[in-house]
């Protein structure tokens, strides 16, 4: 079972891949290492992707996501820093409460998506002018340059290259983390706080990208190995690679940058309307606002949908989507076999007229039409702790 994310991003630069602070541990654990977004990363461990996927759904999976970009925007006060960021993204950051996290997108002037990112406001009053950002690994250098070039003089971007990042995901995540950091049990979904984890200072958010309850833990690169090792002492925690990360997020209906969203897609076309709060929809003031406001008012010509093929054969990225009469109305952007769903699933963009759940379509796989139906997402119910 291969993962399109790992394999499609493995090609590219001839430069030697970078290594995360946990690289040696992955090798010791038997991780199958592949180039991904410029890093040598584990696509799976000896038990395999299917077992890792199911373990995360049933217990707790531990992921190394240290290849992601971490940085801070630092200004004189929250209002100033938030408005500087709001000039680049469509989310309401001014009204983001202390200790809260929000998902958004970095947009170009046409309203296309340069990257998607997480924004966190510190719960600490002494850090009230700072915002913590996490961006995608393959985009981070371009993101940093784009943001820095557009910040006012009194707001600075500070890269957090001294930090590493891991994700603990699954229904057993709370018990596993609370055993070494009791405060974690008190947190709600999309909240963040600083605490000691295995004796080391860490910034912990209750979030992730698997559709399950869980946490992301950011700590000093020199300490992350001890936190990783301590979590793996729990019999319910196992290391999980990129392959299962991709199948988990696909079942959760979550976008993968460069596949389901990119500079040709807007947040509205991508079905990410929920990530643009009412004030921003009304006021605008972000790149591409005119287009996005128009799409909210008048609708879009195409939209991202979930797709369930009949039978067991998956439709991969790039497969054309057609009506039963043969008219091409879209293209698959992510697809594979969903282990929890026990069947194939996919996402793609289709003409709005063919986007209603229950609509019968064909996915063109190796030149043959594969019957499918438009399906609501997530394909597997999420387990977030609200």
N, C-alpha and C positions, 0 to 999 in steps of 0.2 A: 504493500500500500504506500504510494508515494504522495508527497505533499507538493502541490503546484507552487506554493509560496517559496519553499526552500529550493526547489529545482529550477524554477524560472529565474530566481534572483541569484543563482549560483554563478552564472556566467558573468563576464564583464572584465574588470580590471585584472591586469597581469601582476599587479603588485601583491606582495605577500600579504595574506589576510592578517588583520589585527587579532589580538587575543583578549578576552575579558579576564578579569582577575580570578575567575573560577575555571579557566580553561584546563589547567592541570587536573582539577577534580573531575571534570567531564571525561577526560581521557582515562583516568583511574577507574571511573564507574563504567567504562566500556562504551561511552558515547560514540556514535558514528558521526564524525565531524565533517561538515560541508561548508564551503564558502557561502556566506549570506550577508548582504549589505556591508561588505568590506571586512567581515569578521569570520573567524573559524568557529562555527557554532554546532552544537549537537542536534542532529535532525531526529535521532531516536537513541534509546539505550537498548541493551540486549533483549529485553522483553518485547520490544516492538511497539509500533504506533497504536495499534488497536488496544493492546493491554494498557498502555499509558493513557489513552483517551478515556477508557472505562474507569480506570483508577481515579482519574480526576473527577469524573462525574459522581463516583461513589464515595471517595475518601478525600485525599488531598494531594495535589500535584505541585511540585516545586520547579519553577522555571527561572532560568538565567535570562534576564532581559537587560543586561548591562550594556548591550550594544546601542540601546536607545539613547537619545540625547537628553541630558538634564541641564537646565540652566535657570538663572534667576533674572528677573527684571527688578531693578532696584531704583526707587525714586524717593523724593522727600516725604511722601505720604501716599496712602492708598488711592485717593482720588486721582492724583497725578499719574501714578503708575497704571492704574486701571484704564484711564482715558487714553493713555499712550498705546496700550494694547488694543483697546476697542477701535482704534483707527486702523487696525490690521485684521481683526476678526469680528464675526457678527454676534458673538455672545455678550450678554450683559455681565460685565466684570465689576462695574462700579457697585452694583448691589449684591455681589457675591459676599456672603457672610464669612467672618473669620472661621477657619477650620473647615471650610467647604471647598469642594472641587467641582470643576465644570468641564465638559467636553466641548470643543469647538474646532473651527477650521481656519487655517491661514489662507486668505483669498487673494487672487490677483485682481487687476482692475476690471476684468470681464466677469468677475464672480466665479471663476473657476477655482478649484481647490489645489493649492500648492502643497498642503500637508494637513493632516488632522493632528490634534494635540490635546493634552490635558492641562488645565490651569488650576492652581491651588493657591488659596489665600491662607497665610499662616494664622494659626490660632493665637500666637504669641503677640501681645500688643507691642512689644519692642521691635517686632519685624513688620510693622504695619505698612511700610512702604514697599515691601517685597512681594513678588508673585513668583511661584515656582512653576516652571513649564517642563513637560515631557513631550518630546517630538520623536518622530520615526527615525530609525537609524540611517536609512538610505538618504534621507532628506536633511539631516541635521546641519551639515555645513552650509548648505544653501539657505536653510531656514534662518540660521544665525546671521548670515550676511544680509538677508532680506530684512530681518527685524532691526538689526543695528543701523542699517542705512536709513531707517524711517523713524527712529526714536527721537524725541526732543532732547535737547542738551542736558536736561536735568534728570534723565532716566537712562540707566546703563544696563547692558546685558552682561551678565557674568556667567561664563560656562562653569558647570560643576563637574569638571573632568576628574576630580578627586573622588567622586562618588561612584558606587555601583548600585545596581537595581535588580531585585529579585521579586518574583510573584508567587504567592502561595494561594492556590485556588482549589475550591471544592467544598462540599458540605462539612468536611472535617477540618477545614482551615481555621475556623474560630477556636476550636478546642486545642489545636496544635500550637497556634501562636499564643493564645491566652495562657498556656502552661508555662511559657517563658516571658510573657509580657501581658500580665493580667488586664491592663487597660484596654487591650485590643477588643475584648469582649463587649465593651460598652459602646463601641463605635457603630454608627449607622452607615448605610451605603453612601458613597461619595463624600465622606468626611475624612479629615486628615488631622493627625497630631504627632508631636514628637514624644518619644518614649525610649526607655532602655529595652533592647531586645538582645537576649543572651549577654547582658551586661554592657552592651554598646549602644551609644546614642544613635537613633534612627528616626527618620521621618516615615510614618506609616499612613497609608491611605486605604480605606476599605473600598477597593475597586479592582478592576482587572479586565481581561478581554476574552473570557471563556464562556460567559453567560452564567457562571457559578458565583456563589458567595466567595469572598477571598480578599486578599490584601496585596498591595505592592509596598515593598520595604526598600527604602533608599538609605544607604549608610556608606561610611568611608570605605573606599576600595580595599584598604588595608585590613578592614574588620569584617568584610562581607563573608569571607570564607568561614569564619568562626560561627557566624549566624547561620549560614547554609548547613554546616556540619551539625550544629545543634538541632536544627529543625529535622534533619534526616535521622536523628536518633529516635524520633517518634515512628513507631511501626506503621502508622497510617499515612506517612508522608513518603513519597517516592519522587525521584527526579524525572522530569518530563521534557521532551525535546520539541523542536520546531514543528515536526510532523503533526503531533497531537494538538499543538497550539493552533494549527491551521484548521484541523477538522472540528475542534471545539468552537472556534469563533465562527466557522461557517454554519454549524448547527444553531448558533446563537443569532444568526442573521447580522453579524457585525462586519463592517466594511474593512477591507484591506487596502491601504493606500497603494496606488500604482496599478490596482486591479479594478476594484469596485468604485473607487473615486480617484480623480486626477484633475488636471487642469482643464479637461474638456467637460467636466461635470460640475454642476452647482449643488449646494446643499439641498435645495428643494427637489431637484431631479433625483438626488440620492436618497430622498425620503428622510432627511435629517432635520425636518422642520422643527421638531421638538428642541433642537439645540440652539434655536434662535428665539430669544425671549421677546415678549410683546413690545417692550420699549424699543429694542433695536429694530424690530420689524417696522415700527411706526416712524422712528427718528432717522433710521439709516446711519450715515456717517462712517461706513466701512467700505472697503473696495468692492465694486460690483453691486452696490446697494440698489441702484436703479433697476438692474436686471432682476435681482432677487425679490424686490418689492413687487415688481411686475408679475413675477411667477407666483407669488402668494396671491395676488389679486386675480390674475387671469388663468392660472394653471400652467402646466408644462406640457410639452408635446411628447415627452418620454419620461419614464420613471423606473427606478429600481424596484424589482419585485422578487419574491421568492418563487422557486420552481421545484416541483416534485415530479421527476420522471417516473413513468411506469416501469415495472420490472426492477432489475438489479443493476443495470448498466449506467454508470455516471456519464454526465455530459461535462466536458472540461471547458476551461476558459477559452474563449474564441469561437465556440460553437454558435452557429447562427440559430435564431429563433424564428419560426415561421407559423403562419396560421395553418389550419387543416387544409386550406385550399392552396397552400404553397407560397403565399406572400411573405417575404422576409420582413419582420417587424421589430427585430432586435438582435442582441448578442449576449451570450453568457459571459460574465466577468469573473465568477468563481464557481467551481463545481467539484464534487467528489462524492465519496460514499460516507454517509453519516452513521457511525457505529451505534450511537444511542437511538437514532431514528430507525436503525436497521434497514436502511435503504438509501438510495442516492438523493442528493439535494443540490440545488444550485441557486445562484442569484444572477440577475442580468437586467439590462435595460430594454424595455419594450415600449412601443407606441402607447400612449395613454389609453386609447380606445380598447386595448387588449390587456389592461392591467388589473381588472377586477378579479378577486379571488374566485376560483372555480373556472376561470376561462381555460378552455382547451387549446393547447398549442403543440407544436412539434419542435424538438431540438434536433438539429441536423448533426448527427454523429457518424463520422466516416462516410459521409455522403448519403446516409439513410435517415429518414424521419423517425425520431424516437418520441412517442406520445408523452406529453407532460401536462400538468395542470398548474396554474398560478396559485400559489399557496401563501397564507399569512405567515409572517415571521414574528418571533423566532420559531424555528422548526421544532426546537425542544424548549419547554418552558424554562425561564431563567430562575435562578435561585438566589437573587440578590436579597440582602437583608435591609428592608426599607425602614 
